[in-house]
Structures are given as structure tokens and as C-alpha cells.
Amino acid sequence: MSTFAVLVVRVVIEPHDNADALEIARVGDYRSIVRKGQFTTGELVAYIPEQSVLPEVLLDELGLRGKLAGKEGNRVKAIKLRGVLSQGLVYPARAGWREGQDVAGELGVHKWEPPAPPAHMNGVVYGAGLDRCMRYDIENFKAHPEVLVAGEAVVFTEKIHGTWCQIGYLPPAMIDDQGHLVVSSKGLASKGLAFRPDAAENVDNLYLRVARGLQVDRKISEVFVAELAAEQPIFVLGEVFGAGVQDLAYGAKPDANGTPGFRVFDIHVGRPGQGSYLGDEALERACAALGLPRVPVLYRGPFSREVMLAYTDGKETVTGKGIHIREGIVVRPCVERRDPELGRVQLKSVSEKYLLRAGGTEYN
């Protein structure tokens, strides 16, 4: 699960080959451009990540008032300085700070929340509960560069710029007055909320249109008979995309039934926090049996950073025409495994061109 924090860490300073007065401060695999001589390798600093919103007092202290992203000029966003991608800000540690400490509260820094999505991505909700909703996020490879092992068998899938969608199917023992289907968005699911399937106000709801148009509940009930009989819920997780969803639409328009584009990236069997995700081969078989398309698989083979970076940038493959830049990739072992710190091992590698694009939207 991705968490927001401003952590106190030890920085590594590297030369900037294209600027005499600048250096590169490295935190994990993230790089931030700083003034030459401002920091030294091994020094304690606070790393303020992308999507951070800074208070006025901190903006003034750093001389950044009105110089960052957003209409208030207070949001940290990736930029390119003299040919090097700079992600996040490096702030000198205060007296008493210790390595690993989260100082977001002390600095008054909080995470930027995307604007309210269009009406068709909202709707009437109910409290389904966290045992019926998946909490889901993917950490960036740059924050955990040592988790993936060189040479281990991995699969790269294309990261689609759409909106996260949960379509859950409950076994008889878990059904409440809302029925067996639990449809939610990323933000709502994290709070245990789901869209009311019978509400008149939800007739045009984007997520319910996917579930109904693709008949996902019927397909799950036919494919996962044994699991449902064993009282295990099934959660199909995928990306909804197309016109009216995000700034990258992949040429997709709603079909005659109003169903937008949809690709599966995960299937979870069992209650959230207790069950398990299908591994690569099992997920491939399940998508075929369900008749639901999977996000594009770009690579299967031994892991290396060089191969990962080669697939991170480029054109999307969803349309087969390369009409957009690629958002990036998701990397996971072919055989599911867990890491003591990270949890489930899967990481994203995001395209530099995607990060730097103008006019992007980030609805959840």
C-alpha cells in the first residue's frame, strides 16, 4: 500500500554534468536538483516527494512561493532542469530529527488530492465495509530499488492512464441488502464505500456501466464456482479508460451499451487482507476464461534495471497504433511473493514524458 510521508533520510550527492552551479541529490532512485555545496553525501535531509502541497511558511523559507505547480504555485511536481529529471524537494534536517522519521506534520506538508471527477464518475454510495472493498496502490520502483532481484522472472504490464475500478462478487454468506456485486472506485474503496447498484442516480455511473455492460458478475459466478462455494469473494480489478475519463483516452469511446474501455490488471481471491492475488499464469488463464481483456503484457523474462527502463518509455500499445505516450509499466514477479517492508512485491516505473506532459488529469 502506497503511503504519503516526508521521511528523514541520508542523501547521496552526485555531480550535474550539465550545470556547474547545480548538483543532484539522490534519495533511493529519486533525484532532486540542488545548489552546489548545499548538501553533502550522508547528510540527514527530509525528502518532500511529488504531489506534496507546501504551506506558505515553508514556501517562503525555501524561496519557492508561486514557483511550484498548481494554481496556488505550492504543489511539488516533476520538472526537468538542465537535462535531468528532478522529482521532489530536499530539505535540510532540523535539530533532533532522526533517520526514518516522518516530518510531514511538523513541516505542514500534505498530499495533493486530485480535483473532483466528472459527474459520471461520482454517484450514490453505501458503506460496504473494508471486508468488501480492496485498498490498493503501487509504490514507485525509485522508492524501493533493491526489492526486485536481478535475474528473477518478472512480468511487465503496461500502466494505462484511466481510473481504477473494483468489481467484487460476494459468496452467499457475505451478501447484504445491496446484493452480491460490489463496485467501487479507488478513493471510495479505500474508505469501504461502494456505489449503490440500484440507485436511479447511478444509472450513468462509469464503474457500474463497466460491470453491467461486460456482465462481470455472471462471468465471475461461472468461472470461480469452487472459490465462491468456499465462501471466498472474488475481486476483479481493472482500469477504465476512454473519452471523458482522463486526458489520455486511447481512442476508446463507449460502445452501443455505453460501456467504456476496460482492462484487468489483477484478480484477488478471498477477503481483503486475508486472500491472495493470482500470479501471472493464473491471471492470464482467468482473464481468458472470463472473456475480459488484460492490460497489455510487454515483457516476461529476467529482471534488470536496463530492461525495465527500456520498457518504461515509449508509445502505448493499448490501441495498437501508438497514439499516446506510455504512462509507464508495472513490474511484478511471475510468482507472487512478499517483502517484509513493502508487502506484496509489485512496483511501477513511470515514464519521464508522462510526468512532464502538460494539461494532464489525475482523477481517482
ROTI-682181 format. One record per residue (C-alpha): residue number from 0; x, y, z; residue in one letter. Coordinates in Angstrom, 1 decimal. Example, Ala and Ser with C-alpha at 12.3 -4.5 7.8 and 13.67 -1.06 7.14 Angstrom:
2
<i 0&c1 12.3&c2 -4.5&c3 7.8&aa a> $
<i 1&c1 13.7&c2 -1.1&c3 7.1&aa s> $
//
This chain:
364
<i 0&c1 0.0&c2 0.0&c3 0.0&aa m> $
<i 1&c1 1.4&c2 3.4&c3 -1.0&aa s> $
<i 2&c1 1.6&c2 5.8&c3 1.9&aa t> $
<i 3&c1 2.4&c2 9.5&c3 1.9&aa f> $
<i 4&c1 5.3&c2 10.6&c3 4.1&aa a> $
<i 5&c1 8.1&c2 13.2&c3 4.3&aa v> $
<i 6&c1 10.9&c2 11.0&c3 5.6&aa l> $
<i 7&c1 14.2&c2 11.9&c3 7.1&aa v> $
<i 8&c1 16.8&c2 10.1&c3 5.1&aa v> $
<i 9&c1 20.5&c2 10.2&c3 4.2&aa r> $
<i 10&c1 21.2&c2 11.8&c3 0.9&aa v> $
<i 11&c1 23.8&c2 11.0&c3 -1.8&aa v> $
<i 12&c1 25.2&c2 13.9&c3 -3.8&aa i> $
<i 13&c1 26.2&c2 13.4&c3 -7.4&aa e> $
<i 14&c1 27.6&c2 15.9&c3 -9.9&aa p> $
<i 15&c1 25.3&c2 17.5&c3 -12.5&aa h> $
<i 16&c1 27.2&c2 17.1&c3 -15.8&aa d> $
<i 17&c1 25.3&c2 20.0&c3 -17.5&aa n> $
<i 18&c1 25.4&c2 22.7&c3 -14.8&aa a> $
<i 19&c1 28.4&c2 23.9&c3 -12.8&aa d> $
<i 20&c1 26.3&c2 25.5&c3 -10.1&aa a> $
<i 21&c1 24.0&c2 22.6&c3 -9.5&aa l> $
<i 22&c1 24.3&c2 19.0&c3 -8.1&aa e> $
<i 23&c1 22.0&c2 16.0&c3 -7.9&aa i> $
<i 24&c1 20.7&c2 14.9&c3 -4.6&aa a> $
<i 25&c1 19.7&c2 11.2&c3 -4.7&aa r> $
<i 26&c1 17.3&c2 9.6&c3 -2.3&aa v> $
<i 27&c1 16.8&c2 5.9&c3 -3.2&aa g> $
<i 28&c1 16.5&c2 6.2&c3 -7.0&aa d> $
<i 29&c1 14.8&c2 9.6&c3 -6.9&aa y> $
<i 30&c1 16.9&c2 12.6&c3 -8.0&aa r> $
<i 31&c1 16.4&c2 16.2&c3 -7.0&aa s> $
<i 32&c1 18.3&c2 19.1&c3 -8.3&aa i> $
<i 33&c1 20.0&c2 21.2&c3 -5.6&aa v> $
<i 34&c1 22.5&c2 24.1&c3 -5.4&aa r> $
<i 35&c1 26.1&c2 23.0&c3 -5.5&aa k> $
<i 36&c1 27.5&c2 22.7&c3 -2.0&aa g> $
<i 37&c1 24.1&c2 22.8&c3 -0.3&aa q> $
<i 38&c1 24.3&c2 19.2&c3 0.9&aa f> $
<i 39&c1 26.9&c2 16.5&c3 1.4&aa t> $
<i 40&c1 26.7&c2 12.8&c3 1.0&aa t> $
<i 41&c1 25.5&c2 11.1&c3 4.1&aa g> $
<i 42&c1 23.8&c2 14.2&c3 5.5&aa e> $
<i 43&c1 20.3&c2 13.9&c3 7.0&aa l> $
<i 44&c1 17.6&c2 15.6&c3 5.0&aa v> $
<i 45&c1 13.8&c2 15.5&c3 4.6&aa a> $
<i 46&c1 12.7&c2 14.3&c3 1.2&aa y> $
<i 47&c1 9.5&c2 16.0&c3 0.2&aa i> $
<i 48&c1 8.0&c2 13.9&c3 -2.6&aa p> $
<i 49&c1 6.0&c2 14.7&c3 -5.7&aa e> $
<i 50&c1 2.3&c2 15.6&c3 -5.1&aa q> $
<i 51&c1 3.2&c2 17.3&c3 -1.8&aa s> $
<i 52&c1 1.5&c2 20.6&c3 -1.0&aa v> $
<i 53&c1 3.6&c2 23.1&c3 0.9&aa l> $
<i 54&c1 2.4&c2 25.7&c3 3.4&aa p> $
<i 55&c1 3.1&c2 29.3&c3 2.8&aa e> $
<i 56&c1 5.7&c2 29.5&c3 5.6&aa v> $
<i 57&c1 7.7&c2 26.7&c3 4.0&aa l> $
<i 58&c1 7.4&c2 28.2&c3 0.6&aa l> $
<i 59&c1 8.8&c2 31.4&c3 1.9&aa d> $
<i 60&c1 11.6&c2 29.7&c3 3.8&aa e> $
<i 61&c1 12.7&c2 27.9&c3 0.6&aa l> $
<i 62&c1 12.1&c2 30.9&c3 -1.7&aa g> $
<i 63&c1 9.5&c2 29.0&c3 -3.7&aa l> $
<i 64&c1 6.4&c2 31.0&c3 -3.3&aa r> $
<i 65&c1 4.4&c2 30.9&c3 -6.5&aa g> $
<i 66&c1 7.2&c2 28.8&c3 -8.2&aa k> $
<i 67&c1 5.7&c2 25.3&c3 -7.9&aa l> $
<i 68&c1 2.9&c2 23.6&c3 -9.8&aa a> $
<i 69&c1 -0.9&c2 24.2&c3 -9.4&aa g> $
<i 70&c1 -2.9&c2 27.4&c3 -9.4&aa k> $
<i 71&c1 -1.6&c2 28.3&c3 -6.0&aa e> $
<i 72&c1 2.0&c2 27.5&c3 -7.0&aa g> $
<i 73&c1 2.5&c2 25.3&c3 -4.0&aa n> $
<i 74&c1 2.5&c2 21.7&c3 -5.3&aa r> $
<i 75&c1 5.6&c2 19.7&c3 -5.9&aa v> $
<i 76&c1 5.7&c2 18.2&c3 -9.4&aa k> $
<i 77&c1 8.4&c2 16.6&c3 -11.6&aa a> $
<i 78&c1 10.4&c2 19.1&c3 -13.7&aa i> $
<i 79&c1 13.5&c2 18.8&c3 -15.9&aa k> $
<i 80&c1 16.4&c2 21.1&c3 -15.1&aa l> $
<i 81&c1 19.3&c2 21.3&c3 -17.5&aa r> $
<i 82&c1 18.5&c2 17.9&c3 -18.9&aa g> $
<i 83&c1 17.9&c2 16.0&c3 -15.6&aa v> $
<i 84&c1 14.6&c2 14.9&c3 -14.3&aa l> $
<i 85&c1 14.1&c2 16.4&c3 -10.8&aa s> $
<i 86&c1 11.5&c2 14.7&c3 -8.6&aa q> $
<i 87&c1 10.7&c2 16.1&c3 -5.1&aa g> $
<i 88&c1 12.5&c2 18.6&c3 -2.8&aa l> $
<i 89&c1 15.3&c2 18.1&c3 -0.4&aa v> $
<i 90&c1 15.1&c2 20.0&c3 2.9&aa y> $
<i 91&c1 17.9&c2 20.2&c3 5.5&aa p> $
<i 92&c1 17.2&c2 18.2&c3 8.6&aa a> $
<i 93&c1 16.3&c2 20.1&c3 11.8&aa r> $
<i 94&c1 17.9&c2 19.5&c3 15.1&aa a> $
<i 95&c1 16.6&c2 16.4&c3 16.8&aa g> $
<i 96&c1 15.3&c2 14.8&c3 13.6&aa w> $
<i 97&c1 16.2&c2 11.1&c3 13.3&aa r> $
<i 98&c1 16.6&c2 8.9&c3 10.3&aa e> $
<i 99&c1 13.3&c2 7.3&c3 9.2&aa g> $
<i 100&c1 11.1&c2 9.9&c3 11.0&aa q> $
<i 101&c1 8.1&c2 11.2&c3 9.2&aa d> $
<i 102&c1 8.1&c2 15.0&c3 9.5&aa v> $
<i 103&c1 5.2&c2 15.9&c3 7.2&aa a> $
<i 104&c1 3.1&c2 17.1&c3 10.1&aa g> $
<i 105&c1 5.9&c2 19.3&c3 11.6&aa e> $
<i 106&c1 6.5&c2 20.9&c3 8.2&aa l> $
<i 107&c1 2.8&c2 21.3&c3 7.4&aa g> $
<i 108&c1 3.1&c2 19.3&c3 4.2&aa v> $
<i 109&c1 0.2&c2 17.2&c3 3.0&aa h> $
<i 110&c1 -0.6&c2 15.2&c3 -0.1&aa k> $
<i 111&c1 -2.3&c2 16.8&c3 -3.0&aa w> $
<i 112&c1 -5.8&c2 15.5&c3 -3.7&aa e> $
<i 113&c1 -7.0&c2 15.4&c3 -7.3&aa p> $
<i 114&c1 -10.0&c2 17.6&c3 -8.2&aa p> $
<i 115&c1 -13.5&c2 16.2&c3 -8.0&aa a> $
<i 116&c1 -14.0&c2 13.9&c3 -11.0&aa p> $
<i 117&c1 -16.7&c2 14.5&c3 -13.6&aa p> $
<i 118&c1 -20.3&c2 13.7&c3 -12.6&aa a> $
<i 119&c1 -20.4&c2 10.3&c3 -14.4&aa h> $
<i 120&c1 -17.5&c2 9.2&c3 -12.1&aa m> $
<i 121&c1 -19.5&c2 10.0&c3 -9.0&aa n> $
<i 122&c1 -22.6&c2 8.5&c3 -7.6&aa g> $
<i 123&c1 -24.7&c2 7.5&c3 -4.6&aa v> $
<i 124&c1 -22.7&c2 5.2&c3 -2.3&aa v> $
<i 125&c1 -23.2&c2 3.0&c3 0.8&aa y> $
<i 126&c1 -20.9&c2 1.6&c3 3.5&aa g> $
<i 127&c1 -19.9&c2 -1.8&c3 2.0&aa a> $
<i 128&c1 -17.1&c2 -2.2&c3 4.6&aa g> $
<i 129&c1 -13.4&c2 -2.8&c3 4.3&aa l> $
<i 130&c1 -14.0&c2 -6.6&c3 4.1&aa d> $
<i 131&c1 -15.8&c2 -6.0&c3 0.8&aa r> $
<i 132&c1 -13.6&c2 -3.3&c3 -0.7&aa c> $
<i 133&c1 -9.9&c2 -3.5&c3 -1.8&aa m> $
<i 134&c1 -7.4&c2 -0.9&c3 -0.6&aa r> $
<i 135&c1 -4.9&c2 -0.8&c3 -3.5&aa y> $
<i 136&c1 -1.9&c2 1.2&c3 -4.6&aa d> $
<i 137&c1 1.5&c2 0.6&c3 -6.2&aa i> $
<i 138&c1 4.8&c2 2.0&c3 -4.9&aa e> $
<i 139&c1 7.3&c2 3.5&c3 -7.2&aa n> $
<i 140&c1 10.4&c2 1.5&c3 -8.1&aa f> $
<i 141&c1 12.5&c2 4.5&c3 -7.2&aa k> $
<i 142&c1 11.4&c2 4.3&c3 -3.6&aa a> $
<i 143&c1 12.3&c2 0.6&c3 -3.3&aa h> $
<i 144&c1 15.1&c2 0.0&c3 -5.8&aa p> $
<i 145&c1 16.5&c2 -3.1&c3 -4.1&aa e> $
<i 146&c1 13.3&c2 -5.2&c3 -3.8&aa v> $
<i 147&c1 13.4&c2 -6.7&c3 -7.2&aa l> $
<i 148&c1 16.3&c2 -9.2&c3 -7.7&aa v> $
<i 149&c1 18.4&c2 -9.1&c3 -10.8&aa a> $
<i 150&c1 17.6&c2 -12.2&c3 -12.9&aa g> $
<i 151&c1 14.3&c2 -13.1&c3 -11.2&aa e> $
<i 152&c1 11.5&c2 -14.0&c3 -13.5&aa a> $
<i 153&c1 9.2&c2 -10.9&c3 -13.9&aa v> $
<i 154&c1 6.3&c2 -9.7&c3 -16.0&aa v> $
<i 155&c1 6.0&c2 -6.1&c3 -17.2&aa f> $
<i 156&c1 2.5&c2 -4.9&c3 -17.9&aa t> $
<i 157&c1 1.6&c2 -1.5&c3 -19.4&aa e> $
<i 158&c1 0.2&c2 1.0&c3 -17.0&aa k> $
<i 159&c1 -2.9&c2 2.6&c3 -18.5&aa i> $
<i 160&c1 -3.9&c2 6.1&c3 -17.6&aa h> $
<i 161&c1 -7.6&c2 5.6&c3 -16.7&aa g> $
<i 162&c1 -9.4&c2 5.2&c3 -13.5&aa t> $
<i 163&c1 -9.1&c2 2.2&c3 -11.0&aa w> $
<i 164&c1 -12.2&c2 0.0&c3 -10.8&aa c> $
<i 165&c1 -13.2&c2 -2.8&c3 -8.4&aa q> $
<i 166&c1 -15.9&c2 -5.3&c3 -9.4&aa i> $
<i 167&c1 -16.4&c2 -7.6&c3 -6.5&aa g> $
<i 168&c1 -18.6&c2 -10.7&c3 -6.3&aa y> $
<i 169&c1 -19.6&c2 -11.9&c3 -2.9&aa l> $
<i 170&c1 -20.4&c2 -15.5&c3 -1.8&aa p> $
<i 171&c1 -23.8&c2 -16.1&c3 -0.2&aa p> $
<i 172&c1 -22.6&c2 -15.7&c3 3.4&aa a> $
<i 173&c1 -21.3&c2 -12.2&c3 2.7&aa m> $
<i 174&c1 -24.3&c2 -10.8&c3 0.7&aa i> $
<i 175&c1 -26.1&c2 -7.9&c3 2.3&aa d> $
<i 176&c1 -29.1&c2 -5.9&c3 1.2&aa d> $
<i 177&c1 -27.1&c2 -4.4&c3 -1.7&aa q> $
<i 178&c1 -26.7&c2 -7.8&c3 -3.3&aa g> $
<i 179&c1 -23.7&c2 -9.8&c3 -4.5&aa h> $
<i 180&c1 -22.0&c2 -7.1&c3 -6.6&aa l> $
<i 181&c1 -19.6&c2 -4.6&c3 -5.0&aa v> $
<i 182&c1 -18.5&c2 -1.9&c3 -7.5&aa v> $
<i 183&c1 -16.2&c2 0.9&c3 -6.3&aa s> $
<i 184&c1 -13.5&c2 3.4&c3 -7.3&aa s> $
<i 185&c1 -10.1&c2 3.6&c3 -5.8&aa k> $
<i 186&c1 -10.8&c2 6.5&c3 -3.5&aa g> $
<i 187&c1 -14.1&c2 5.2&c3 -2.3&aa l> $
<i 188&c1 -12.9&c2 1.6&c3 -1.8&aa a> $
<i 189&c1 -10.1&c2 2.8&c3 0.4&aa s> $
<i 190&c1 -12.9&c2 4.1&c3 2.7&aa k> $
<i 191&c1 -15.0&c2 1.0&c3 2.5&aa g> $
<i 192&c1 -17.6&c2 2.6&c3 0.2&aa l> $
<i 193&c1 -19.2&c2 1.3&c3 -2.9&aa a> $
<i 194&c1 -21.8&c2 2.5&c3 -5.5&aa f> $
<i 195&c1 -25.4&c2 1.5&c3 -4.8&aa r> $
<i 196&c1 -26.2&c2 -0.7&c3 -7.8&aa p> $
<i 197&c1 -30.0&c2 0.0&c3 -7.7&aa d> $
<i 198&c1 -29.9&c2 3.8&c3 -7.2&aa a> $
<i 199&c1 -31.6&c2 5.8&c3 -10.0&aa a> $
<i 200&c1 -28.9&c2 8.4&c3 -9.7&aa e> $
<i 201&c1 -26.3&c2 5.9&c3 -10.7&aa n> $
<i 202&c1 -27.8&c2 4.9&c3 -14.0&aa v> $
<i 203&c1 -24.9&c2 6.7&c3 -15.8&aa d> $
<i 204&c1 -22.2&c2 5.8&c3 -13.3&aa n> $
<i 205&c1 -19.0&c2 4.9&c3 -15.2&aa l> $
<i 206&c1 -18.0&c2 2.0&c3 -13.0&aa y> $
<i 207&c1 -21.4&c2 0.4&c3 -12.9&aa l> $
<i 208&c1 -21.6&c2 0.7&c3 -16.6&aa r> $
<i 209&c1 -18.5&c2 -1.4&c3 -16.9&aa v> $
<i 210&c1 -19.8&c2 -4.1&c3 -14.6&aa a> $
<i 211&c1 -23.2&c2 -4.2&c3 -16.3&aa r> $
<i 212&c1 -22.0&c2 -3.9&c3 -19.8&aa g> $
<i 213&c1 -19.4&c2 -6.6&c3 -19.5&aa l> $
<i 214&c1 -21.6&c2 -8.8&c3 -17.4&aa q> $
<i 215&c1 -18.8&c2 -9.3&c3 -15.0&aa v> $
<i 216&c1 -20.9&c2 -10.7&c3 -12.2&aa d> $
<i 217&c1 -22.3&c2 -13.5&c3 -14.4&aa r> $
<i 218&c1 -18.8&c2 -14.4&c3 -15.7&aa k> $
<i 219&c1 -17.3&c2 -14.5&c3 -12.2&aa i> $
<i 220&c1 -20.1&c2 -16.7&c3 -10.9&aa s> $
<i 221&c1 -19.4&c2 -19.2&c3 -13.8&aa e> $
<i 222&c1 -15.6&c2 -19.2&c3 -13.6&aa v> $
<i 223&c1 -15.0&c2 -19.1&c3 -9.9&aa f> $
<i 224&c1 -17.6&c2 -21.6&c3 -8.7&aa v> $
<i 225&c1 -15.3&c2 -23.5&c3 -6.3&aa a> $
<i 226&c1 -13.9&c2 -20.4&c3 -4.7&aa e> $
<i 227&c1 -17.4&c2 -18.9&c3 -4.2&aa l> $
<i 228&c1 -18.7&c2 -22.2&c3 -2.8&aa a> $
<i 229&c1 -15.8&c2 -22.0&c3 -0.3&aa a> $
<i 230&c1 -17.1&c2 -18.6&c3 0.8&aa e> $
<i 231&c1 -14.3&c2 -16.6&c3 -0.8&aa q> $
<i 232&c1 -15.2&c2 -13.4&c3 -2.5&aa p> $
<i 233&c1 -13.7&c2 -12.5&c3 -5.9&aa i> $
<i 234&c1 -12.4&c2 -9.1&c3 -6.8&aa f> $
<i 235&c1 -11.7&c2 -8.2&c3 -10.4&aa v> $
<i 236&c1 -9.6&c2 -5.1&c3 -10.5&aa l> $
<i 237&c1 -9.0&c2 -3.1&c3 -13.7&aa g> $
<i 238&c1 -8.6&c2 0.2&c3 -15.4&aa e> $
<i 239&c1 -11.5&c2 2.0&c3 -17.0&aa v> $
<i 240&c1 -10.4&c2 4.4&c3 -19.8&aa f> $
<i 241&c1 -11.7&c2 6.3&c3 -22.8&aa g> $
<i 242&c1 -13.2&c2 9.6&c3 -23.8&aa a> $
<i 243&c1 -14.2&c2 11.6&c3 -20.7&aa g> $
<i 244&c1 -12.1&c2 9.6&c3 -18.3&aa v> $
<i 245&c1 -8.6&c2 11.1&c3 -18.4&aa q> $
<i 246&c1 -6.5&c2 13.2&c3 -20.7&aa d> $
<i 247&c1 -5.2&c2 10.1&c3 -22.4&aa l> $
<i 248&c1 -8.2&c2 8.4&c3 -23.9&aa a> $
<i 249&c1 -6.6&c2 5.7&c3 -26.1&aa y> $
<i 250&c1 -9.2&c2 6.3&c3 -28.8&aa g> $
<i 251&c1 -11.8&c2 4.5&c3 -26.8&aa a> $
<i 252&c1 -15.4&c2 5.5&c3 -26.9&aa k> $
<i 253&c1 -18.4&c2 3.9&c3 -25.1&aa p> $
<i 254&c1 -19.9&c2 1.1&c3 -27.2&aa d> $
<i 255&c1 -23.6&c2 0.8&c3 -28.1&aa a> $
<i 256&c1 -24.4&c2 -0.1&c3 -24.5&aa n> $
<i 257&c1 -22.4&c2 2.8&c3 -23.1&aa g> $
<i 258&c1 -19.6&c2 0.6&c3 -21.9&aa t> $
<i 259&c1 -16.2&c2 2.3&c3 -21.9&aa p> $
<i 260&c1 -12.8&c2 0.7&c3 -22.3&aa g> $
<i 261&c1 -11.7&c2 -1.7&c3 -19.6&aa f> $
<i 262&c1 -8.6&c2 -3.9&c3 -19.0&aa r> $
<i 263&c1 -8.0&c2 -6.2&c3 -16.0&aa v> $
<i 264&c1 -4.7&c2 -5.9&c3 -14.1&aa f> $
<i 265&c1 -5.4&c2 -8.0&c3 -11.0&aa d> $
<i 266&c1 -7.8&c2 -10.6&c3 -9.6&aa i> $
<i 267&c1 -7.9&c2 -11.2&c3 -5.8&aa h> $
<i 268&c1 -9.5&c2 -14.3&c3 -4.3&aa v> $
<i 269&c1 -10.6&c2 -14.0&c3 -0.7&aa g> $
<i 270&c1 -11.4&c2 -11.2&c3 1.8&aa r> $
<i 271&c1 -9.1&c2 -8.2&c3 1.6&aa p> $
<i 272&c1 -6.1&c2 -8.7&c3 3.7&aa g> $
<i 273&c1 -6.7&c2 -12.4&c3 4.0&aa q> $
<i 274&c1 -6.8&c2 -13.8&c3 0.5&aa g> $
<i 275&c1 -4.3&c2 -13.7&c3 -2.3&aa s> $
<i 276&c1 -3.7&c2 -12.3&c3 -5.8&aa y> $
<i 277&c1 -3.5&c2 -14.6&c3 -8.8&aa l> $
<i 278&c1 0.0&c2 -15.0&c3 -10.2&aa g> $
<i 279&c1 0.9&c2 -14.2&c3 -13.8&aa d> $
<i 280&c1 -0.1&c2 -17.5&c3 -15.4&aa e> $
<i 281&c1 -3.2&c2 -17.9&c3 -13.3&aa a> $
<i 282&c1 -4.3&c2 -14.4&c3 -14.1&aa l> $
<i 283&c1 -3.8&c2 -14.9&c3 -17.8&aa e> $
<i 284&c1 -6.0&c2 -18.1&c3 -17.6&aa r> $
<i 285&c1 -8.6&c2 -16.4&c3 -15.5&aa a> $
<i 286&c1 -8.9&c2 -13.4&c3 -17.9&aa c> $
<i 287&c1 -9.3&c2 -15.8&c3 -20.9&aa a> $
<i 288&c1 -12.0&c2 -17.8&c3 -19.0&aa a> $
<i 289&c1 -13.8&c2 -14.6&c3 -18.1&aa l> $
<i 290&c1 -13.6&c2 -13.2&c3 -21.6&aa g> $
<i 291&c1 -12.1&c2 -10.0&c3 -20.2&aa l> $
<i 292&c1 -9.0&c2 -8.3&c3 -21.7&aa p> $
<i 293&c1 -5.9&c2 -8.0&c3 -19.6&aa r> $
<i 294&c1 -3.7&c2 -4.9&c3 -19.6&aa v> $
<i 295&c1 -1.0&c2 -5.4&c3 -22.3&aa p> $
<i 296&c1 1.8&c2 -7.7&c3 -21.3&aa v> $
<i 297&c1 5.0&c2 -6.2&c3 -22.6&aa l> $
<i 298&c1 7.7&c2 -8.5&c3 -21.3&aa y> $
<i 299&c1 8.3&c2 -11.8&c3 -19.5&aa r> $
<i 300&c1 11.8&c2 -12.7&c3 -18.6&aa g> $
<i 301&c1 14.7&c2 -12.0&c3 -16.2&aa p> $
<i 302&c1 14.6&c2 -8.7&c3 -14.4&aa f> $
<i 303&c1 17.2&c2 -6.0&c3 -14.9&aa s> $
<i 304&c1 17.1&c2 -2.2&c3 -14.5&aa r> $
<i 305&c1 18.2&c2 -1.7&c3 -18.0&aa e> $
<i 306&c1 15.3&c2 -3.8&c3 -19.4&aa v> $
<i 307&c1 12.9&c2 -2.1&c3 -17.1&aa m> $
<i 308&c1 13.9&c2 1.4&c3 -18.2&aa l> $
<i 309&c1 13.8&c2 0.3&c3 -21.9&aa a> $
<i 310&c1 10.1&c2 -0.6&c3 -21.5&aa y> $
<i 311&c1 9.1&c2 2.3&c3 -19.2&aa t> $
<i 312&c1 9.2&c2 4.9&c3 -22.0&aa d> $
<i 313&c1 7.7&c2 4.8&c3 -25.5&aa g> $
<i 314&c1 4.3&c2 4.6&c3 -27.0&aa k> $
<i 315&c1 1.2&c2 3.0&c3 -25.6&aa e> $
<i 316&c1 0.2&c2 -0.4&c3 -27.0&aa t> $
<i 317&c1 -3.4&c2 -0.5&c3 -26.0&aa v> $
<i 318&c1 -4.6&c2 0.8&c3 -29.3&aa t> $
<i 319&c1 -2.0&c2 -0.9&c3 -31.4&aa g> $
<i 320&c1 -1.4&c2 2.5&c3 -33.1&aa k> $
<i 321&c1 0.8&c2 4.2&c3 -30.5&aa g> $
<i 322&c1 -1.4&c2 7.3&c3 -30.4&aa i> $
<i 323&c1 -0.3&c2 8.4&c3 -26.9&aa h> $
<i 324&c1 2.9&c2 8.3&c3 -24.8&aa i> $
<i 325&c1 3.1&c2 5.4&c3 -22.5&aa r> $
<i 326&c1 2.3&c2 6.1&c3 -18.8&aa e> $
<i 327&c1 4.8&c2 3.5&c3 -17.7&aa g> $
<i 328&c1 4.9&c2 -0.1&c3 -16.6&aa i> $
<i 329&c1 4.0&c2 -2.2&c3 -13.6&aa v> $
<i 330&c1 6.7&c2 -4.8&c3 -12.7&aa v> $
<i 331&c1 5.9&c2 -7.9&c3 -10.6&aa r> $
<i 332&c1 7.5&c2 -11.4&c3 -10.1&aa p> $
<i 333&c1 5.8&c2 -14.1&c3 -12.2&aa c> $
<i 334&c1 5.4&c2 -16.0&c3 -9.0&aa v> $
<i 335&c1 3.8&c2 -13.8&c3 -6.3&aa e> $
<i 336&c1 5.9&c2 -13.0&c3 -3.3&aa r> $
<i 337&c1 6.0&c2 -10.6&c3 -0.4&aa r> $
<i 338&c1 8.7&c2 -8.3&c3 1.0&aa d> $
<i 339&c1 8.9&c2 -7.6&c3 4.8&aa p> $
<i 340&c1 8.8&c2 -3.8&c3 4.3&aa e> $
<i 341&c1 6.9&c2 -3.4&c3 1.0&aa l> $
<i 342&c1 4.4&c2 -6.2&c3 1.4&aa g> $
<i 343&c1 3.2&c2 -7.6&c3 -2.0&aa r> $
<i 344&c1 6.0&c2 -7.2&c3 -4.5&aa v> $
<i 345&c1 4.9&c2 -5.1&c3 -7.4&aa q> $
<i 346&c1 6.3&c2 -1.7&c3 -8.4&aa l> $
<i 347&c1 5.7&c2 0.9&c3 -11.0&aa k> $
<i 348&c1 8.2&c2 2.6&c3 -13.3&aa s> $
<i 349&c1 6.7&c2 5.8&c3 -14.7&aa v> $
<i 350&c1 7.7&c2 7.4&c3 -18.0&aa s> $
<i 351&c1 9.5&c2 10.7&c3 -17.8&aa e> $
<i 352&c1 7.5&c2 12.1&c3 -20.7&aa k> $
<i 353&c1 4.3&c2 11.2&c3 -18.9&aa y> $
<i 354&c1 5.4&c2 13.0&c3 -15.8&aa l> $
<i 355&c1 6.3&c2 16.1&c3 -17.8&aa l> $
<i 356&c1 3.3&c2 16.3&c3 -20.0&aa r> $
<i 357&c1 1.2&c2 19.4&c3 -20.0&aa a> $
<i 358&c1 -2.5&c2 19.5&c3 -19.1&aa g> $
<i 359&c1 -2.7&c2 16.1&c3 -17.5&aa g> $
<i 360&c1 -5.6&c2 14.9&c3 -15.4&aa t> $
<i 361&c1 -5.4&c2 12.6&c3 -12.4&aa e> $
<i 362&c1 -8.9&c2 11.7&c3 -11.3&aa y> $
<i 363&c1 -9.3&c2 8.7&c3 -8.9&aa n> $
//
